[in-house]
Amino acid sequence: EAAIGSPDRPKADLERDAVARPREVLAFLGVGPGMRVVDMFSAGGYYTELLARVVGPAGKVIAYNNPPYARFAEKGIAARYASDRLPNVQQVTSTIDDLELAPASLDAAIFIMSYHDLYWRPADGSWPPTDPALLLGKLHAALKPGGVIVVQDHVATAGGDTAEVVDKLHRIDPAVVKADFAKAGFMLDGESDVLAHPDDAHTILVFDEAIRGKTDQFLFRFRKIAAE
């Protein structure tokens, strides 16, 4: 509550809260003081800042972006971290291939509206091909036993070629996400419908003004199974 209500948060973030519902998302994640968390494809850092305020000075947040994300959110990133205003945040910009995370160093990770981009293959080559299995393997190794990953994304209709659906609509079939995490050694630990919008037909581009901010979204929590 203190993190969300901080008077030092940017005005644009406060305006986004009503749609993003960070209170419910952060409670679902279960983050707390002293934790170490990575915000995957953090872009301009809306959730990075909230996480930084929750984990506090004894905690740490890694704000990860690949080069295209960093270029897209360049101005927002510069404003977010100006004058070292979030000293417990470490910015990391690299390809997935070059991403290095210390083994068993993280308590949690989040993908907010970004997991589908692992399957994005634009014809113009503006987005580097990424391997979901490679990234999830790196996160699995970096999480402590029992660590969690929360994924929030736009729902796509089941079936169809995932890359084609992502390219056309920027959505993803929830079953694809569950299957990816199961293969990577995670168990599904929770689901929430707090961001569900049943009136969404799942067939419209998420940036279309008719649906923007009102897409049907899933919220999954996956847990790294502790060794016995």
Secondary structure, 3 states (H helix, E strand, C coil): CCCCCCCCCCHHHHHHHHHHCHHHHHHHHCCCCCCEEEEECCCCCHHHHHHHHHHCCCCEEEEEECHHHHHHCHHHHHHHCHHHCCCCEEEEECCCCCCCCCCCCEEEEEEECCHHHHHCCCCCCCCCCCCHHHHHHHHHHHEEEEEEEEEEEEECCCCCCHHHHHHHHCCECHHHHHHHHHHCCEEEEEEECCCCCCCCCCCCCCCCCCCCCCCCEEEEEEEECCCC
